């Protein structure tokens, strides 16, 4: 069934017919590189997905993450995706769920200039962007009367670039605790990738935060501020997610194969990431994928009533950045063209941008739309 936005035709579905159609589509598949956590009962899809392998250039970095952190496969793949696409990523979860550890290992393993900062209620801008330096500058003066012109000194304040301004990858821990003044400037820098008129070398920022529940005493981040992070994920502890992974973590620490404060050696470099980023823009996004993307967005708007009052479906994020994310997902899967299953990566963009019921339904939406497009 063609995408109504792409073809210019209008075709409406009743809720009943939509859900009957959804029953025919797999809702639990593991998508590219076995990282999305969605399984499939469709044997054709399963064969295609299992045949894909991650791109070899970043295999050492993924192996490093797997060695130092048990589980959290989605976050690991999303971190690699952030480095390839040069988009920022926000990871939210309770304390002690390896958010900071994941971010640090990914950053240190990339051999990039690295900046780590744990934000707090009293964070000042200078702590993020560099030291404030006072300079004396000579200025010409005019005494107002003939022969009285001369020179004087003026104390000038400037910022010696450091921290976020000189880093290639930044880990911003507990970003939700940052005070408004510092947070506003920080997010503007992340969005524009410049400070004043000067560009900065930042490739990606990895921000972490605790849930916005009352028990964590956090101020909710404004949705527009969260929109600066193209990729957004939630994490939970291994105790809640599975006994096997919890046992593996206990065994690794008991044996000493991993330590509490890891200091990994770099396993990839800037040249590798630059080459991957260049290749990403060469990945083809075919008409079928473009039509499917529009139909997914259409479903969120019409069926789940996502609008300006309850969602943040911006053109910048879902019509521009989404294409980068899909290309990056295909590249990580080792392919030169985006395939329909790569739309699963949209679930890493909707976490905090749409109502929970819409986000949770995204696997069904993607599966249904993919089947409709393939049937044309």
Backbone torsions as a table, in degrees:
resi	resn	phi	psi	omega
1	UNK	NA	123.4	-174.1
2	UNK	-69.8	154.3	176.7
3	UNK	-71.0	126.9	-176.4
4	UNK	-67.0	-33.7	179.3
5	UNK	-69.0	-37.9	-174.9
6	UNK	-74.8	-33.6	-175.3
7	UNK	-93.7	-13.9	-179.5
8	UNK	85.5	-2.3	176.7
9	UNK	-91.6	159.9	179.3
10	UNK	-116.8	123.4	178.7
11	UNK	-137.1	121.4	-176.8
12	UNK	-105.4	149.2	179.5
13	UNK	-121.1	145.4	171.6
14	UNK	-77.8	157.4	179.3
15	UNK	-59.2	-39.8	-178.6
16	UNK	-62.1	-47.4	-178.5
17	UNK	-66.0	-34.0	178.7
18	UNK	-64.0	-45.4	-177.2
19	UNK	-72.9	-31.1	174.2
20	UNK	-62.9	-40.5	178.6
21	UNK	-66.8	-37.4	-179.4
22	UNK	-63.9	-31.1	180.0
23	UNK	-63.8	-23.7	-179.0
24	UNK	-84.2	-6.8	-173.8
25	UNK	-111.5	141.8	180.0
26	UNK	-63.6	143.1	-179.6
27	UNK	-119.7	5.3	-175.7
28	UNK	-143.6	74.5	-175.2
29	UNK	-115.1	153.4	168.1
30	UNK	-95.2	114.8	-174.6
31	UNK	-86.5	-160.7	-170.4
32	UNK	-47.3	136.9	177.6
33	UNK	61.2	20.8	177.3
34	UNK	51.6	42.3	-172.6
35	UNK	-120.4	-9.9	-173.0
36	UNK	-88.8	-17.0	176.4
37	UNK	78.9	17.9	177.5
38	UNK	-109.1	124.9	-178.0
39	UNK	-97.3	160.7	-177.1
40	UNK	-135.0	138.5	172.0
41	UNK	-96.2	1.4	179.3
42	UNK	-83.6	110.3	-175.8
43	UNK	-60.9	-32.9	179.6
44	UNK	-65.9	-44.8	178.1
45	UNK	-64.1	-41.0	-175.8
46	UNK	-62.4	-42.0	179.6
47	UNK	-62.8	-44.7	-177.8
48	UNK	-64.4	-40.2	-175.5
49	UNK	-72.2	-42.5	-176.4
50	UNK	-67.6	-19.1	-178.7
51	UNK	-79.8	-6.8	-176.5
52	UNK	-91.3	144.6	177.7
53	UNK	-130.3	151.6	179.5
54	UNK	-63.5	152.4	178.3
55	UNK	-62.3	134.3	-169.8
56	UNK	-65.5	-26.9	-176.6
57	UNK	-57.9	-34.1	-177.0
58	UNK	-105.9	6.6	177.4
59	UNK	-57.9	-42.2	178.1
60	UNK	-60.1	-37.8	179.7
61	UNK	-70.2	-39.3	176.6
62	UNK	-64.5	-41.0	177.5
63	UNK	-61.6	-38.3	178.5
64	UNK	-63.4	-44.1	177.4
65	UNK	-62.3	-42.2	179.8
66	UNK	-64.5	-33.4	-179.3
67	UNK	-70.3	-42.3	-173.6
68	UNK	-91.0	-17.8	-178.1
69	UNK	-134.1	126.3	178.2
70	UNK	-87.7	134.9	176.8
71	UNK	74.7	-155.1	178.7
72	UNK	54.5	43.9	-176.6
73	UNK	-60.5	-38.6	-179.0
74	UNK	-62.7	-43.0	-179.1
75	UNK	-65.3	-40.2	179.5
76	UNK	-59.9	-47.9	180.0
77	UNK	-66.3	-38.2	178.6
78	UNK	-64.9	-34.9	176.5
79	UNK	-64.5	-44.0	176.1
80	UNK	-62.2	-39.9	179.1
81	UNK	-63.0	-39.0	178.3
82	UNK	-63.4	-41.2	-179.7
83	UNK	-68.3	-37.4	-179.4
84	UNK	-71.5	-43.6	-176.6
85	UNK	-87.0	-12.4	-177.3
86	UNK	60.6	44.5	174.0
87	UNK	-113.2	154.1	-179.8
88	UNK	-81.9	154.2	-177.2
89	UNK	-133.5	139.0	178.1
90	UNK	-119.3	128.0	-179.6
91	UNK	-121.1	122.3	-177.6
92	UNK	-116.9	138.1	177.4
93	UNK	-179.0	166.8	179.9
94	UNK	-62.4	161.1	175.8
95	UNK	-58.8	146.8	175.4
96	UNK	80.3	21.8	-179.5
97	UNK	-112.0	23.1	172.3
98	UNK	73.0	17.9	179.1
99	UNK	-61.1	-53.6	-177.3
100	UNK	-67.1	-38.7	-179.9
101	UNK	-61.4	-45.1	178.0
102	UNK	-59.5	-46.2	-177.9
103	UNK	-64.0	-43.0	-177.9
104	UNK	-67.6	-43.8	-179.4
105	UNK	-63.3	-42.2	178.7
106	UNK	-62.8	-40.9	-178.4
107	UNK	-71.1	-48.2	-177.9
108	UNK	-68.5	-30.7	-179.7
109	UNK	-76.3	-3.9	-175.7
110	UNK	-99.0	-1.3	-179.6
111	UNK	52.6	41.1	177.1
112	UNK	-110.9	158.2	172.6
113	UNK	-61.8	124.3	-164.4
114	UNK	-121.1	133.7	177.2
115	UNK	-127.4	125.8	176.9
116	UNK	-119.2	134.6	176.1
117	UNK	-148.0	132.0	174.9
118	UNK	-97.6	111.8	-175.6
119	UNK	-76.1	154.1	-179.7
120	UNK	-149.6	178.6	-174.1
121	UNK	-63.5	-24.9	-176.8
122	UNK	-106.1	16.3	179.5
123	UNK	-57.6	131.6	176.7
124	UNK	-107.0	154.1	-177.6
125	UNK	-58.4	-39.6	-177.6
126	UNK	-60.7	-28.0	179.2
127	UNK	-70.0	-20.0	-178.0
128	UNK	-97.1	-31.8	-170.6
129	UNK	-114.8	-7.2	179.1
130	UNK	131.1	177.3	-176.3
131	UNK	-81.0	145.6	173.4
132	UNK	-85.2	125.1	-176.9
133	UNK	-116.3	134.2	175.2
134	UNK	-98.4	130.0	-178.9
135	UNK	-125.9	149.1	172.3
136	UNK	-97.7	129.7	178.6
137	UNK	-126.2	137.0	177.3
138	UNK	-83.3	134.5	178.4
139	UNK	-129.7	148.2	177.5
140	UNK	-80.6	141.5	-179.8
141	UNK	-121.9	156.6	176.9
142	UNK	-125.8	110.9	-175.8
143	UNK	-69.8	-8.3	178.9
144	UNK	90.1	-11.4	179.0
145	UNK	-127.4	152.2	179.9
146	UNK	-54.9	134.8	176.3
147	UNK	80.5	4.8	-177.9
148	UNK	-104.8	2.4	178.7
149	UNK	-66.3	147.8	-179.7
150	UNK	-168.4	-153.1	-179.8
151	UNK	-125.8	152.1	175.7
152	UNK	-141.2	170.4	178.2
153	UNK	-109.1	140.7	176.9
154	UNK	-125.5	134.9	177.4
155	UNK	-82.6	123.0	-176.1
156	UNK	-118.3	138.1	178.8
157	UNK	-107.3	130.8	176.4
158	UNK	-140.1	168.0	179.5
159	UNK	-106.5	124.4	173.0
160	UNK	-80.3	111.4	-172.7
161	UNK	-55.3	135.5	177.8
162	UNK	-165.8	-174.5	177.0
163	UNK	55.6	-123.4	-176.7
164	UNK	-63.4	-26.6	-175.1
165	UNK	-77.0	-18.8	-178.4
166	UNK	-115.8	-2.5	-176.3
167	UNK	-85.5	149.2	172.9
168	UNK	-93.5	-28.2	173.5
169	UNK	-139.9	135.1	-176.4
170	UNK	-124.3	137.9	173.1
171	UNK	-109.5	116.9	-177.6
172	UNK	-111.3	96.1	-173.7
173	UNK	-83.0	138.3	179.6
174	UNK	55.1	49.4	-176.3
175	UNK	-62.0	-25.8	-178.6
176	UNK	-69.7	-12.0	178.5
177	UNK	-90.1	-5.4	-177.1
178	UNK	-67.9	139.0	176.1
179	UNK	-68.2	157.8	-173.1
180	UNK	-56.3	-43.4	-176.1
181	UNK	-61.7	-48.3	-179.7
182	UNK	-70.1	-37.5	-176.9
183	UNK	-65.5	-41.0	-178.7
184	UNK	-61.7	-45.0	179.3
185	UNK	-68.3	-41.2	179.5
186	UNK	-57.7	-48.7	-177.6
187	UNK	-68.0	-32.1	176.6
188	UNK	-66.6	-40.2	177.5
189	UNK	-63.2	-43.6	179.8
190	UNK	-61.7	-39.0	-177.1
191	UNK	-72.0	-44.6	-174.3
192	UNK	-91.3	-19.4	-175.9
193	UNK	54.2	41.8	174.8
194	UNK	-155.7	158.4	176.7
195	UNK	-123.9	109.2	-170.3
196	UNK	69.4	-125.6	179.6
197	UNK	-95.6	-4.4	-173.2
198	UNK	-95.4	126.6	174.5
199	UNK	-69.6	153.3	178.4
200	UNK	-118.9	157.5	-174.8
201	UNK	-83.6	8.7	-173.4
202	UNK	-60.0	124.7	175.8
203	UNK	-91.0	-46.3	-177.6
204	UNK	-155.8	144.8	172.7
205	UNK	-111.8	136.2	178.2
206	UNK	-113.5	107.8	-177.4
207	UNK	-106.1	143.9	176.2
208	UNK	-124.4	157.2	178.9
209	UNK	-159.5	155.9	174.4
210	UNK	-84.2	159.6	178.1
211	UNK	-57.1	153.8	-177.4
212	UNK	-86.2	37.7	177.4
213	UNK	-87.5	157.6	-178.4
214	UNK	-60.0	-32.0	-175.8
215	UNK	-67.3	-16.7	179.8
216	UNK	-100.2	-0.9	176.5
217	UNK	53.9	42.7	179.4
218	UNK	-104.8	144.1	169.7
219	UNK	-86.8	127.4	180.0
220	UNK	-59.2	136.6	174.7
221	UNK	-71.7	138.4	177.2
222	UNK	-59.9	136.9	179.9
223	UNK	-53.5	-36.9	178.9
224	UNK	-65.9	-32.7	176.5
225	UNK	-70.4	-42.8	177.7
226	UNK	-62.7	-26.2	-178.3
227	UNK	-65.9	-15.5	176.0
228	UNK	-65.4	-20.2	-178.9
229	UNK	-101.5	105.8	-177.1
230	UNK	-61.2	-39.5	-179.2
231	UNK	-102.1	131.4	-176.7
232	UNK	-139.5	125.3	-177.5
233	UNK	-135.5	154.1	170.1
234	UNK	-107.9	145.4	175.0
235	UNK	-128.0	156.5	174.2
236	UNK	-133.0	170.1	-178.1
237	UNK	-76.0	159.5	179.1
238	UNK	-67.3	-28.3	178.7
239	UNK	-60.9	-36.9	-179.4
240	UNK	-83.2	-23.4	-171.2
241	UNK	-97.2	-24.2	-179.7
242	UNK	172.1	138.9	-178.1
243	UNK	-67.6	-39.5	-176.1
244	UNK	-61.2	-46.1	-179.7
245	UNK	-67.8	-37.6	177.3
246	UNK	-62.7	-41.1	178.4
247	UNK	-64.3	-41.5	179.0
248	UNK	-60.6	-41.8	179.6
249	UNK	-63.9	-43.5	177.7
250	UNK	-60.3	-45.6	-178.0
251	UNK	-62.2	-41.0	-177.8
252	UNK	-66.2	-43.0	179.8
253	UNK	-72.1	-35.2	178.8
254	UNK	-65.7	-35.2	-179.1
255	UNK	-83.1	-14.3	-178.3
256	UNK	82.7	9.9	-179.3
257	UNK	-71.3	-22.1	172.4
258	UNK	-132.0	154.7	-178.1
259	UNK	-119.6	165.6	-175.0
260	UNK	-70.9	-34.0	179.8
261	UNK	-116.1	87.0	-175.7
262	UNK	-73.5	145.8	174.6
263	UNK	-133.7	72.3	-172.0
264	UNK	-71.5	152.1	173.1
265	UNK	-79.9	146.5	178.4
266	UNK	-61.3	140.1	179.4
267	UNK	-120.9	-4.2	173.5
268	UNK	-145.3	172.2	-174.6
269	UNK	-139.2	177.6	-177.0
270	UNK	-63.1	-38.7	-178.6
271	UNK	-60.9	-41.1	178.8
272	UNK	-63.8	-44.7	-179.5
273	UNK	-67.8	-36.7	176.3
274	UNK	-62.0	-43.4	-179.5
275	UNK	-64.7	-40.2	178.4
276	UNK	-65.4	-41.0	179.2
277	UNK	-62.9	-39.3	177.9
278	UNK	-65.3	-42.5	179.0
279	UNK	-65.8	-30.5	-179.7
280	UNK	-58.3	-41.2	-178.0
281	UNK	-71.2	-11.7	177.4
282	UNK	-91.2	-7.4	179.6
283	UNK	-70.5	130.0	-176.5
284	UNK	-78.4	137.6	173.7
285	UNK	-115.1	99.0	-173.1
286	UNK	-73.5	171.2	-177.5
287	UNK	-61.9	-37.0	-178.8
288	UNK	-64.3	-41.9	179.5
289	UNK	-67.5	-41.6	179.4
290	UNK	-63.4	-41.2	177.9
291	UNK	-64.7	-40.8	-179.9
292	UNK	-64.9	-40.9	178.2
293	UNK	-58.5	-46.2	179.8
294	UNK	-64.4	-36.4	179.3
295	UNK	-69.9	-35.3	175.1
296	UNK	-61.5	-46.4	179.6
297	UNK	-64.2	-40.2	178.9
298	UNK	-60.8	-41.1	179.7
299	UNK	-64.1	-41.3	178.0
300	UNK	-60.9	-38.4	-177.5
301	UNK	-75.6	-47.6	-172.7
302	UNK	-84.7	-42.8	-175.4
303	UNK	-85.3	-39.5	-177.4
304	UNK	-102.8	4.3	174.0
305	UNK	54.4	42.1	174.9
306	UNK	-75.7	120.6	-178.2
307	UNK	-142.0	-171.2	-174.7
308	UNK	-65.1	-20.0	-176.8
309	UNK	-86.6	-22.6	-176.1
310	UNK	-128.7	-0.3	-175.1
311	UNK	-144.5	168.6	175.9
312	UNK	-132.5	74.0	177.8
313	UNK	-97.2	81.5	-175.0
314	UNK	-88.3	152.2	175.9
315	UNK	-59.6	-40.5	-178.0
316	UNK	-58.3	-42.7	-175.1
317	UNK	-81.1	-48.1	-168.8
318	UNK	-98.5	-9.8	175.0
319	UNK	-110.0	-16.5	-178.8
320	UNK	-116.7	-63.8	-176.5
321	UNK	-65.8	-31.4	179.3
322	UNK	-59.7	-34.4	178.0
323	UNK	-64.1	-40.5	176.7
324	UNK	-62.9	-43.3	-178.8
325	UNK	-63.4	-42.4	179.1
326	UNK	-65.0	-41.3	176.7
327	UNK	-62.7	-43.2	179.1
328	UNK	-63.0	-40.1	178.5
329	UNK	-62.4	-41.3	178.1
330	UNK	-65.5	-41.1	180.0
331	UNK	-63.4	-42.7	177.8
332	UNK	-64.0	-25.7	176.9
333	UNK	-84.4	-1.0	176.1
334	UNK	82.6	26.2	-177.1
335	UNK	-121.6	161.9	-177.5
336	UNK	-103.8	4.6	178.2
337	UNK	-144.1	143.7	177.4
338	UNK	-73.0	135.4	177.7
339	UNK	-111.8	163.1	-176.8
340	UNK	-57.4	-39.7	178.0
341	UNK	-60.8	-21.1	177.8
342	UNK	-64.3	-17.8	176.7
343	UNK	-61.6	-15.4	175.8
344	UNK	-58.1	-27.1	179.6
345	UNK	-64.0	-16.9	177.1
346	UNK	-61.3	-24.5	179.3
347	UNK	-65.3	-19.0	176.2
348	UNK	-87.1	0.4	178.4
349	UNK	-111.2	-17.4	-174.7
350	UNK	-99.9	-3.3	-170.7
351	UNK	-49.9	-49.3	-178.0
352	UNK	-114.6	10.7	-176.7
353	UNK	-101.8	-17.1	-180.0
354	UNK	-131.8	163.8	177.2
355	UNK	-57.8	151.9	-176.8
356	UNK	-53.8	-40.4	-177.7
357	UNK	-66.0	-32.5	177.6
358	UNK	-71.8	-41.7	178.8
359	UNK	-63.3	-43.4	-178.7
360	UNK	-67.3	-26.3	-179.6
361	UNK	-84.9	-5.5	-174.0
362	UNK	-58.0	-39.5	176.7
363	UNK	-56.8	-41.5	178.2
364	UNK	-65.7	-41.1	-179.2
365	UNK	-62.5	-47.9	-178.9
366	UNK	-63.2	-43.7	179.1
367	UNK	-62.0	-43.4	-179.2
368	UNK	-65.3	-47.1	-179.6
369	UNK	-63.0	-41.5	179.5
370	UNK	-60.2	-43.3	179.6
371	UNK	-64.5	-39.1	179.1
372	UNK	-64.2	-43.9	-179.5
373	UNK	-64.6	-41.6	-179.0
374	UNK	-67.4	-25.6	-177.4
375	UNK	-79.1	-12.9	-177.5
376	UNK	-72.7	NA	NA
